[in-house]
Amino acid sequence: MGIKMIILGLILLIIGLLVGMGLLTTIGGILILVGAILWILGATGRAVGGRKHFF
């Protein structure tokens, strides 16, 4: 789930920068940040969202 959020955030960030929409850029940045946090927590073995493994 973390990797998918990072990829979606990158896509939204790029589209937001190309089109000039600040809202898409902001949402993309937030998704990248949250996805990175979830990915790191999942990689350390911590249970995130009731799961020990993120797929």
C-alpha distance matrix in Angstrom:
0.0 3.8 5.6 5.2 6.3 8.7 10.1 10.6 12.2 14.3 15.5 16.5 18.1 20.1 21.2 22.1 24.2 25.9 26.8 27.6 25.6 24.8 22.6 20.1 20.3 19.7 16.7 15.2 16.1 14.6 11.2 11.6 12.9 10.3 7.4 10.0 10.9 7.8 7.7 11.4 11.5 9.5 11.8 14.8 14.5 14.4 13.3 10.6 10.9 13.3 11.5 12.6 10.1 6.3 6.3
3.8 0.0 3.8 5.5 5.2 6.3 8.8 10.0 10.5 12.4 14.4 15.4 16.2 18.4 20.1 20.7 22.4 24.4 25.6 26.1 24.3 23.2 21.3 18.9 18.5 17.8 15.2 13.5 13.6 12.4 9.2 8.7 9.6 7.7 4.2 6.2 7.7 5.3 4.6 8.4 9.4 8.3 10.0 13.0 13.6 13.5 13.3 10.6 11.9 14.7 12.9 13.3 11.1 7.7 8.6
5.6 3.8 0.0 3.8 5.4 5.1 6.2 8.6 9.7 10.6 12.4 14.3 15.1 16.6 18.4 19.7 21.0 22.7 24.3 25.1 23.8 23.1 21.6 18.7 18.1 18.2 15.9 13.3 13.9 13.6 10.3 8.9 11.0 10.2 6.4 7.5 10.3 8.7 6.7 10.2 12.1 10.7 11.4 14.8 15.8 16.4 16.5 14.2 15.5 18.0 15.8 15.9 13.0 9.6 9.2
5.2 5.5 3.8 0.0 3.8 5.4 5.2 6.1 8.4 9.9 10.6 12.3 14.0 15.5 16.6 18.0 19.9 21.2 22.4 23.5 22.0 21.7 19.8 16.7 16.9 17.2 14.3 12.1 13.6 13.2 9.5 9.4 12.1 10.8 7.5 10.0 12.5 10.6 9.7 13.4 14.8 13.3 14.6 18.0 18.5 18.7 18.1 15.4 15.8 18.5 16.7 17.5 14.7 10.9 9.8
6.3 5.2 5.4 3.8 0.0 3.8 5.5 5.1 5.9 8.5 9.9 10.4 11.8 14.1 15.2 15.9 18.0 19.8 20.7 21.4 19.5 18.7 16.7 14.1 14.1 13.9 11.0 9.1 10.3 9.5 5.8 6.4 8.9 7.6 4.9 8.1 10.3 9.1 9.3 12.7 14.0 13.4 15.1 18.0 18.8 18.3 17.8 14.6 14.9 18.1 17.0 18.1 15.9 12.2 12.2
8.7 6.3 5.1 5.4 3.8 0.0 3.8 5.5 5.0 6.2 8.7 9.9 10.2 12.2 14.2 15.0 16.3 18.2 19.8 20.3 19.0 18.1 16.8 14.0 13.1 13.3 11.3 8.4 8.9 9.3 6.2 4.4 7.6 7.9 5.1 6.6 9.9 9.8 9.1 11.9 14.1 13.9 14.8 17.7 19.2 19.1 19.3 16.4 17.5 20.6 19.2 19.6 17.3 13.8 13.9
10.1 8.8 6.2 5.2 5.5 3.8 0.0 3.8 5.4 5.1 6.3 8.7 9.7 10.7 12.4 14.1 15.4 16.6 18.3 19.5 18.5 18.4 17.3 13.9 13.5 14.6 12.5 9.3 10.9 11.9 8.7 7.6 11.1 11.6 8.7 10.3 13.6 13.2 12.0 15.1 17.4 16.6 17.3 20.5 21.8 22.1 22.1 19.3 20.0 23.0 21.3 21.8 19.1 15.5 14.6
10.6 10.0 8.6 6.1 5.1 5.5 3.8 0.0 3.8 5.5 5.1 6.2 8.5 10.0 10.6 12.0 14.2 15.4 16.3 17.6 16.0 16.1 14.4 11.0 11.5 12.5 9.8 7.2 9.9 10.5 7.3 7.8 11.4 11.3 9.3 11.9 14.6 14.1 13.9 17.1 18.8 18.2 19.5 22.6 23.6 23.3 22.9 19.7 19.7 22.9 21.8 22.9 20.4 16.7 15.9
12.2 10.5 9.7 8.4 5.9 5.0 5.4 3.8 0.0 3.8 5.4 5.1 5.9 8.5 9.9 10.2 12.1 14.1 15.2 15.6 14.1 13.4 12.1 9.1 8.6 9.3 7.2 3.9 6.1 7.3 4.8 4.9 8.5 9.4 8.3 10.3 13.1 13.4 13.6 16.2 18.1 18.3 19.5 22.2 23.6 23.1 23.0 19.7 20.1 23.6 22.7 23.7 21.6 18.0 17.9
14.3 12.4 10.6 9.9 8.5 6.2 5.1 5.5 3.8 0.0 3.8 5.5 5.0 6.1 8.5 9.7 10.5 12.2 14.1 14.9 14.2 14.0 13.6 10.3 9.1 10.9 9.9 6.1 7.6 10.1 8.2 6.8 10.4 12.1 10.6 11.6 15.0 15.7 15.0 17.4 19.9 20.0 20.5 23.4 25.2 25.1 25.4 22.4 23.1 26.4 25.2 25.7 23.3 19.8 19.4
15.5 14.4 12.4 10.6 9.9 8.7 6.3 5.1 5.4 3.8 0.0 3.8 5.4 5.3 6.2 8.4 10.0 10.6 12.1 13.7 13.1 13.8 13.3 9.5 9.5 11.9 10.5 7.3 10.1 12.3 10.2 9.9 13.6 14.8 13.2 14.9 18.0 18.2 17.7 20.4 22.7 22.4 23.2 26.3 27.7 27.7 27.6 24.4 24.7 28.0 26.8 27.6 25.1 21.4 20.4
16.5 15.4 14.3 12.3 10.4 9.9 8.7 6.2 5.1 5.5 3.8 0.0 3.8 5.5 5.1 5.9 8.5 9.8 10.3 11.4 9.9 10.5 9.5 5.8 6.4 8.8 7.3 4.8 8.3 10.2 8.9 9.7 12.9 14.0 13.4 15.4 18.1 18.5 18.7 21.3 23.2 23.4 24.6 27.3 28.7 28.2 27.9 24.5 24.4 27.9 27.2 28.4 26.3 22.6 22.0
18.1 16.2 15.1 14.0 11.8 10.2 9.7 8.5 5.9 5.0 5.4 3.8 0.0 3.8 5.5 5.1 6.2 8.6 10.0 10.1 9.4 9.2 9.4 6.3 4.5 7.4 7.5 4.5 6.4 9.5 9.3 8.9 11.8 13.9 13.6 14.8 17.5 18.7 18.8 20.8 23.1 23.7 24.6 27.1 28.9 28.4 28.6 25.3 25.7 29.2 28.5 29.4 27.3 23.8 23.6
20.1 18.4 16.6 15.5 14.1 12.2 10.7 10.0 8.5 6.1 5.3 5.5 3.8 0.0 3.8 5.4 5.1 6.1 8.5 9.6 10.2 11.0 11.9 8.7 7.4 10.9 11.1 8.2 10.0 13.3 12.7 11.9 15.0 17.2 16.3 17.3 20.4 21.5 21.0 23.2 25.7 26.0 26.5 29.3 31.2 31.0 31.3 28.1 28.6 32.1 31.1 31.8 29.4 25.8 25.2
21.2 20.1 18.4 16.6 15.2 14.2 12.4 10.6 9.9 8.5 6.2 5.1 5.5 3.8 0.0 3.8 5.5 5.1 6.0 8.1 8.1 10.1 10.6 7.3 7.6 11.2 11.1 9.1 11.8 14.5 13.8 14.0 17.1 18.8 18.1 19.7 22.6 23.3 23.2 25.6 27.9 28.0 28.9 31.7 33.3 33.0 32.8 29.5 29.5 33.0 32.2 33.3 30.9 27.2 26.4
22.1 20.7 19.7 18.0 15.9 15.0 14.1 12.0 10.2 9.7 8.4 5.9 5.1 5.4 3.8 0.0 3.8 5.6 5.3 5.5 4.9 6.3 7.3 4.7 4.6 8.3 9.0 8.0 10.2 12.8 13.1 13.6 16.2 18.0 18.1 19.6 22.1 23.2 23.6 25.7 27.8 28.4 29.5 31.9 33.7 32.9 32.8 29.4 29.4 33.0 32.6 33.8 31.8 28.2 27.8
24.2 22.4 21.0 19.9 18.0 16.3 15.4 14.2 12.1 10.5 10.0 8.5 6.2 5.1 5.5 3.8 0.0 3.8 5.6 5.1 6.7 7.6 9.9 8.1 6.3 10.0 11.7 10.0 11.2 14.5 15.1 14.7 17.1 19.6 19.6 20.5 23.1 24.7 24.7 26.5 28.9 29.7 30.3 32.7 34.8 34.3 34.6 31.3 31.7 35.3 34.7 35.5 33.5 30.0 29.7
25.9 24.4 22.7 21.2 19.8 18.2 16.6 15.4 14.1 12.2 10.6 9.8 8.6 6.1 5.1 5.6 3.8 0.0 3.8 5.6 8.1 10.3 12.4 10.2 9.6 13.3 14.5 12.8 14.5 17.7 17.8 17.5 20.3 22.5 22.1 23.1 26.1 27.3 27.0 29.1 31.6 32.0 32.6 35.3 37.2 36.9 37.1 33.8 34.0 37.6 36.8 37.7 35.4 31.8 31.0
26.8 25.6 24.3 22.4 20.7 19.8 18.3 16.3 15.2 14.1 12.1 10.3 10.0 8.5 6.0 5.3 5.6 3.8 0.0 3.8 5.7 8.9 10.7 9.1 9.6 13.1 14.0 13.3 15.4 18.1 18.3 18.8 21.5 23.3 23.3 24.7 27.4 28.4 28.6 30.8 33.0 33.4 34.4 37.0 38.7 38.1 38.0 34.5 34.4 38.0 37.5 38.7 36.6 32.9 32.2
27.6 26.1 25.1 23.5 21.4 20.3 19.5 17.6 15.6 14.9 13.7 11.4 10.1 9.6 8.1 5.5 5.1 5.6 3.8 0.0 3.8 6.2 9.0 8.6 8.3 11.3 13.2 13.0 14.4 17.0 18.1 18.5 20.6 22.7 23.2 24.5 26.8 28.2 28.7 30.6 32.7 33.5 34.5 36.8 38.7 37.9 37.9 34.4 34.4 38.1 37.8 39.0 37.2 33.6 33.3
25.6 24.3 23.8 22.0 19.5 19.0 18.5 16.0 14.1 14.2 13.1 9.9 9.4 10.2 8.1 4.9 6.7 8.1 5.7 3.8 0.0 3.8 5.5 5.7 6.6 8.9 10.4 11.0 12.7 14.7 15.8 17.0 18.9 20.5 21.4 23.0 25.0 26.2 27.1 29.1 30.8 31.8 33.1 35.3 37.0 35.9 35.6 32.0 31.7 35.4 35.4 36.9 35.2 31.7 31.5
24.8 23.2 23.1 21.7 18.7 18.1 18.4 16.1 13.4 14.0 13.8 10.5 9.2 11.0 10.1 6.3 7.6 10.3 8.9 6.2 3.8 0.0 3.8 5.5 5.1 6.1 8.6 9.8 10.5 12.3 14.2 15.3 16.6 18.4 19.8 21.2 22.8 24.4 25.6 27.2 28.8 30.1 31.5 33.4 35.2 33.8 33.8 30.2 30.0 33.8 34.0 35.4 34.0 30.6 30.9
22.6 21.3 21.6 19.8 16.7 16.8 17.3 14.4 12.1 13.6 13.3 9.5 9.4 11.9 10.6 7.3 9.9 12.4 10.7 9.0 5.5 3.8 0.0 3.8 5.4 5.1 6.2 8.5 9.9 10.7 12.3 14.2 15.5 16.5 18.1 20.0 21.3 22.5 24.0 25.9 27.1 28.3 30.1 31.9 33.4 31.9 31.4 27.7 27.2 31.0 31.4 33.1 31.8 28.4 28.7
20.1 18.9 18.7 16.7 14.1 14.0 13.9 11.0 9.1 10.3 9.5 5.8 6.3 8.7 7.3 4.7 8.1 10.2 9.1 8.6 5.7 5.5 3.8 0.0 3.8 5.4 5.1 5.9 8.5 9.9 10.4 12.1 14.2 15.3 16.1 18.1 20.0 20.8 21.9 24.1 25.6 26.4 28.0 30.2 31.7 30.5 30.1 26.4 26.0 29.7 29.7 31.3 29.7 26.1 26.1
20.3 18.5 18.1 16.9 14.1 13.1 13.5 11.5 8.6 9.1 9.5 6.4 4.5 7.4 7.6 4.6 6.3 9.6 9.6 8.3 6.6 5.1 5.4 3.8 0.0 3.8 5.6 5.1 6.2 8.7 9.9 10.6 12.4 14.4 15.2 16.5 18.6 20.1 20.9 22.6 24.5 25.6 26.8 28.9 30.7 29.7 29.7 26.3 26.4 30.1 29.9 31.1 29.5 26.1 26.3
19.7 17.8 18.2 17.2 13.9 13.3 14.6 12.5 9.3 10.9 11.9 8.8 7.4 10.9 11.2 8.3 10.0 13.3 13.1 11.3 8.9 6.1 5.1 5.4 3.8 0.0 3.8 5.4 5.2 6.2 8.7 10.0 10.7 12.4 14.1 15.5 16.8 18.4 19.9 21.4 22.8 24.2 25.8 27.5 29.2 27.8 27.8 24.2 24.3 28.1 28.3 29.6 28.4 25.2 25.9
16.7 15.2 15.9 14.3 11.0 11.3 12.5 9.8 7.2 9.9 10.5 7.3 7.5 11.1 11.1 9.0 11.7 14.5 14.0 13.2 10.4 8.6 6.2 5.1 5.6 3.8 0.0 3.8 5.5 5.1 6.1 8.6 9.9 10.5 11.9 14.1 15.4 16.3 17.9 19.9 21.1 22.1 24.0 25.9 27.3 25.8 25.4 21.7 21.5 25.2 25.4 26.9 25.7 22.3 22.9
15.2 13.5 13.3 12.1 9.1 8.4 9.3 7.2 3.9 6.1 7.3 4.8 4.5 8.2 9.1 8.0 10.0 12.8 13.3 13.0 11.0 9.8 8.5 5.9 5.1 5.4 3.8 0.0 3.8 5.5 5.1 6.2 8.7 10.0 10.4 12.2 14.3 15.3 16.1 18.3 20.0 20.8 22.2 24.4 26.0 25.0 25.0 21.5 21.7 25.3 25.0 26.1 24.4 21.0 21.2
16.1 13.6 13.9 13.6 10.3 8.9 10.9 9.9 6.1 7.6 10.1 8.3 6.4 10.0 11.8 10.2 11.2 14.5 15.4 14.4 12.7 10.5 9.9 8.5 6.2 5.2 5.5 3.8 0.0 3.8 5.5 5.1 6.3 8.7 9.8 10.7 12.5 14.4 15.3 16.7 18.5 19.9 21.1 22.9 24.9 23.8 24.2 20.9 21.6 25.2 25.0 25.8 24.4 21.2 22.0
14.6 12.4 13.6 13.2 9.5 9.3 11.9 10.5 7.3 10.1 12.3 10.2 9.5 13.3 14.5 12.8 14.5 17.7 18.1 17.0 14.7 12.3 10.7 9.9 8.7 6.2 5.1 5.5 3.8 0.0 3.8 5.4 5.1 6.1 8.4 9.9 10.7 12.3 14.0 15.5 16.6 18.2 19.9 21.4 23.1 21.5 21.6 18.1 18.5 22.2 22.4 23.5 22.5 19.5 20.7
11.2 9.2 10.3 9.5 5.8 6.2 8.7 7.3 4.8 8.2 10.2 8.9 9.3 12.7 13.8 13.1 15.1 17.8 18.3 18.1 15.8 14.2 12.3 10.4 9.9 8.7 6.1 5.1 5.5 3.8 0.0 3.8 5.4 5.2 5.8 8.4 9.8 10.4 11.8 14.0 15.2 16.0 17.9 19.9 21.3 20.1 19.9 16.4 16.6 20.3 20.0 21.2 19.8 16.5 17.3
11.6 8.7 8.9 9.4 6.4 4.4 7.6 7.8 4.9 6.8 9.9 9.7 8.9 11.9 14.0 13.6 14.7 17.5 18.8 18.5 17.0 15.3 14.2 12.1 10.6 10.0 8.6 6.2 5.1 5.4 3.8 0.0 3.8 5.6 5.1 6.0 8.6 10.0 10.3 12.2 14.2 15.2 16.2 18.4 20.3 19.6 20.0 16.9 18.0 21.4 20.7 21.2 19.5 16.4 17.2
12.9 9.6 11.0 12.1 8.9 7.6 11.1 11.4 8.5 10.4 13.6 12.9 11.8 15.0 17.1 16.2 17.1 20.3 21.5 20.6 18.9 16.6 15.5 14.2 12.4 10.7 9.9 8.7 6.3 5.1 5.4 3.8 0.0 3.8 5.5 5.2 6.3 8.8 9.9 10.7 12.4 14.2 15.4 16.9 18.9 17.8 18.5 15.5 16.9 20.4 20.0 20.3 19.3 16.6 18.2
10.3 7.7 10.2 10.8 7.6 7.9 11.6 11.3 9.4 12.1 14.8 14.0 13.9 17.2 18.8 18.0 19.6 22.5 23.3 22.7 20.5 18.4 16.5 15.3 14.4 12.4 10.5 10.0 8.7 6.1 5.2 5.6 3.8 0.0 3.8 5.4 5.1 6.2 8.5 10.0 10.6 12.1 14.1 15.6 17.0 15.4 15.6 12.3 13.2 16.8 16.7 17.5 16.7 14.0 15.9
7.4 4.2 6.4 7.5 4.9 5.1 8.7 9.3 8.3 10.6 13.2 13.4 13.6 16.3 18.1 18.1 19.6 22.1 23.3 23.2 21.4 19.8 18.1 16.1 15.2 14.1 11.9 10.4 9.8 8.4 5.8 5.1 5.5 3.8 0.0 3.8 5.5 5.2 6.0 8.6 9.9 10.4 12.1 14.3 15.6 14.9 15.0 12.0 13.2 16.5 15.6 16.1 14.5 11.5 12.8
10.0 6.2 7.5 10.0 8.1 6.6 10.3 11.9 10.3 11.6 14.9 15.4 14.8 17.3 19.7 19.6 20.5 23.1 24.7 24.5 23.0 21.2 20.0 18.1 16.5 15.5 14.1 12.2 10.7 9.9 8.4 6.0 5.2 5.4 3.8 0.0 3.8 5.5 5.0 6.1 8.6 9.8 10.4 12.4 14.5 14.1 15.3 12.8 14.9 17.9 16.7 16.4 15.0 12.5 14.2
10.9 7.7 10.3 12.5 10.3 9.9 13.6 14.6 13.1 15.0 18.0 18.1 17.5 20.4 22.6 22.1 23.1 26.1 27.4 26.8 25.0 22.8 21.3 20.0 18.6 16.8 15.4 14.3 12.5 10.7 9.8 8.6 6.3 5.1 5.5 3.8 0.0 3.8 5.4 5.2 6.1 8.5 9.9 10.8 12.8 11.6 12.7 10.3 12.7 15.6 15.0 14.7 14.2 12.3 14.8
7.8 5.3 8.7 10.6 9.1 9.8 13.2 14.1 13.4 15.7 18.2 18.5 18.7 21.5 23.3 23.2 24.7 27.3 28.4 28.2 26.2 24.4 22.5 20.8 20.1 18.4 16.3 15.3 14.4 12.3 10.4 10.0 8.8 6.2 5.2 5.5 3.8 0.0 3.8 5.5 5.1 6.0 8.5 10.0 10.9 9.7 10.1 7.3 9.6 12.5 11.5 11.6 10.8 8.7 11.4
7.7 4.6 6.7 9.7 9.3 9.1 12.0 13.9 13.6 15.0 17.7 18.7 18.8 21.0 23.2 23.6 24.7 27.0 28.6 28.7 27.1 25.6 24.0 21.9 20.9 19.9 17.9 16.1 15.3 14.0 11.8 10.3 9.9 8.5 6.0 5.0 5.4 3.8 0.0 3.8 5.5 5.1 6.1 8.7 10.2 10.4 11.4 9.6 12.2 14.5 12.6 11.8 10.1 8.0 10.1
11.4 8.4 10.2 13.4 12.7 11.9 15.1 17.1 16.2 17.4 20.4 21.3 20.8 23.2 25.6 25.7 26.5 29.1 30.8 30.6 29.1 27.2 25.9 24.1 22.6 21.4 19.9 18.3 16.7 15.5 14.0 12.2 10.7 10.0 8.6 6.1 5.2 5.5 3.8 0.0 3.8 5.4 5.1 6.3 8.9 9.1 11.3 10.3 13.6 15.5 13.8 12.4 11.5 10.5 13.1
11.5 9.4 12.1 14.8 14.0 14.1 17.4 18.8 18.1 19.9 22.7 23.2 23.1 25.7 27.9 27.8 28.9 31.6 33.0 32.7 30.8 28.8 27.1 25.6 24.5 22.8 21.1 20.0 18.5 16.6 15.2 14.2 12.4 10.6 9.9 8.6 6.1 5.1 5.5 3.8 0.0 3.8 5.5 5.3 6.7 5.7 7.8 7.0 10.6 12.2 11.0 9.6 9.8 9.5 12.8
9.5 8.3 10.7 13.3 13.4 13.9 16.6 18.2 18.3 20.0 22.4 23.4 23.7 26.0 28.0 28.4 29.7 32.0 33.4 33.5 31.8 30.1 28.3 26.4 25.6 24.2 22.1 20.8 19.9 18.2 16.0 15.2 14.2 12.1 10.4 9.8 8.5 6.0 5.1 5.4 3.8 0.0 3.8 5.5 5.4 5.8 6.9 6.6 9.9 11.0 8.7 7.1 6.2 6.0 9.3
11.8 10.0 11.4 14.6 15.1 14.8 17.3 19.5 19.5 20.5 23.2 24.6 24.6 26.5 28.9 29.5 30.3 32.6 34.4 34.5 33.1 31.5 30.1 28.0 26.8 25.8 24.0 22.2 21.1 19.9 17.9 16.2 15.4 14.1 12.1 10.4 9.9 8.5 6.1 5.1 5.5 3.8 0.0 3.8 5.4 7.6 9.9 10.2 13.7 14.5 11.9 9.4 8.1 8.3 10.9
14.8 13.0 14.8 18.0 18.0 17.7 20.5 22.6 22.2 23.4 26.3 27.3 27.1 29.3 31.7 31.9 32.7 35.3 37.0 36.8 35.3 33.4 31.9 30.2 28.9 27.5 25.9 24.4 22.9 21.4 19.9 18.4 16.9 15.6 14.3 12.4 10.8 10.0 8.7 6.3 5.3 5.5 3.8 0.0 3.8 5.7 9.0 10.3 14.1 14.5 12.4 9.5 9.7 10.9 14.0
14.5 13.6 15.8 18.5 18.8 19.2 21.8 23.6 23.6 25.2 27.7 28.7 28.9 31.2 33.3 33.7 34.8 37.2 38.7 38.7 37.0 35.2 33.4 31.7 30.7 29.2 27.3 26.0 24.9 23.1 21.3 20.3 18.9 17.0 15.6 14.5 12.8 10.9 10.2 8.9 6.7 5.4 5.4 3.8 0.0 3.8 6.4 8.7 12.2 11.8 9.5 6.2 7.1 9.4 12.6
14.4 13.5 16.4 18.7 18.3 19.1 22.1 23.3 23.1 25.1 27.7 28.2 28.4 31.0 33.0 32.9 34.3 36.9 38.1 37.9 35.9 33.8 31.9 30.5 29.7 27.8 25.8 25.0 23.8 21.5 20.1 19.6 17.8 15.4 14.9 14.1 11.6 9.7 10.4 9.1 5.7 5.8 7.6 5.7 3.8 0.0 3.8 6.1 9.6 9.5 8.3 6.1 8.3 10.0 13.7
13.3 13.3 16.5 18.1 17.8 19.3 22.1 22.9 23.0 25.4 27.6 27.9 28.6 31.3 32.8 32.8 34.6 37.1 38.0 37.9 35.6 33.8 31.4 30.1 29.7 27.8 25.4 25.0 24.2 21.6 19.9 20.0 18.5 15.6 15.0 15.3 12.7 10.1 11.4 11.3 7.8 6.9 9.9 9.0 6.4 3.8 0.0 3.8 6.5 5.7 5.0 4.2 7.2 8.9 12.6
10.6 10.6 14.2 15.4 14.6 16.4 19.3 19.7 19.7 22.4 24.4 24.5 25.3 28.1 29.5 29.4 31.3 33.8 34.5 34.4 32.0 30.2 27.7 26.4 26.3 24.2 21.7 21.5 20.9 18.1 16.4 16.9 15.5 12.3 12.0 12.8 10.3 7.3 9.6 10.3 7.0 6.6 10.2 10.3 8.7 6.1 3.8 0.0 3.8 5.4 5.4 6.4 8.0 8.0 11.5
10.9 11.9 15.5 15.8 14.9 17.5 20.0 19.7 20.1 23.1 24.7 24.4 25.7 28.6 29.5 29.4 31.7 34.0 34.4 34.4 31.7 30.0 27.2 26.0 26.4 24.3 21.5 21.7 21.6 18.5 16.6 18.0 16.9 13.2 13.2 14.9 12.7 9.6 12.2 13.6 10.6 9.9 13.7 14.1 12.2 9.6 6.5 3.8 0.0 3.8 5.5 8.4 9.8 9.3 12.2
13.3 14.7 18.0 18.5 18.1 20.6 23.0 22.9 23.6 26.4 28.0 27.9 29.2 32.1 33.0 33.0 35.3 37.6 38.0 38.1 35.4 33.8 31.0 29.7 30.1 28.1 25.2 25.3 25.2 22.2 20.3 21.4 20.4 16.8 16.5 17.9 15.6 12.5 14.5 15.5 12.2 11.0 14.5 14.5 11.8 9.5 5.7 5.4 3.8 0.0 3.8 6.9 9.2 10.1 13.0
11.5 12.9 15.8 16.7 17.0 19.2 21.3 21.8 22.7 25.2 26.8 27.2 28.5 31.1 32.2 32.6 34.7 36.8 37.5 37.8 35.4 34.0 31.4 29.7 29.9 28.3 25.4 25.0 25.0 22.4 20.0 20.7 20.0 16.7 15.6 16.7 15.0 11.5 12.6 13.8 11.0 8.7 11.9 12.4 9.5 8.3 5.0 5.4 5.5 3.8 0.0 3.7 5.5 7.0 9.8
12.6 13.3 15.9 17.5 18.1 19.6 21.8 22.9 23.7 25.7 27.6 28.4 29.4 31.8 33.3 33.8 35.5 37.7 38.7 39.0 36.9 35.4 33.1 31.3 31.1 29.6 26.9 26.1 25.8 23.5 21.2 21.2 20.3 17.5 16.1 16.4 14.7 11.6 11.8 12.4 9.6 7.1 9.4 9.5 6.2 6.1 4.2 6.4 8.4 6.9 3.7 0.0 3.8 6.8 9.9
10.1 11.1 13.0 14.7 15.9 17.3 19.1 20.4 21.6 23.3 25.1 26.3 27.3 29.4 30.9 31.8 33.5 35.4 36.6 37.2 35.2 34.0 31.8 29.7 29.5 28.4 25.7 24.4 24.4 22.5 19.8 19.5 19.3 16.7 14.5 15.0 14.2 10.8 10.1 11.5 9.8 6.2 8.1 9.7 7.1 8.3 7.2 8.0 9.8 9.2 5.5 3.8 0.0 3.8 6.4
6.3 7.7 9.6 10.9 12.2 13.8 15.5 16.7 18.0 19.8 21.4 22.6 23.8 25.8 27.2 28.2 30.0 31.8 32.9 33.6 31.7 30.6 28.4 26.1 26.1 25.2 22.3 21.0 21.2 19.5 16.5 16.4 16.6 14.0 11.5 12.5 12.3 8.7 8.0 10.5 9.5 6.0 8.3 10.9 9.4 10.0 8.9 8.0 9.3 10.1 7.0 6.8 3.8 0.0 3.8
6.3 8.6 9.2 9.8 12.2 13.9 14.6 15.9 17.9 19.4 20.4 22.0 23.6 25.2 26.4 27.8 29.7 31.0 32.2 33.3 31.5 30.9 28.7 26.1 26.3 25.9 22.9 21.2 22.0 20.7 17.3 17.2 18.2 15.9 12.8 14.2 14.8 11.4 10.1 13.1 12.8 9.3 10.9 14.0 12.6 13.7 12.6 11.5 12.2 13.0 9.8 9.9 6.4 3.8 0.0
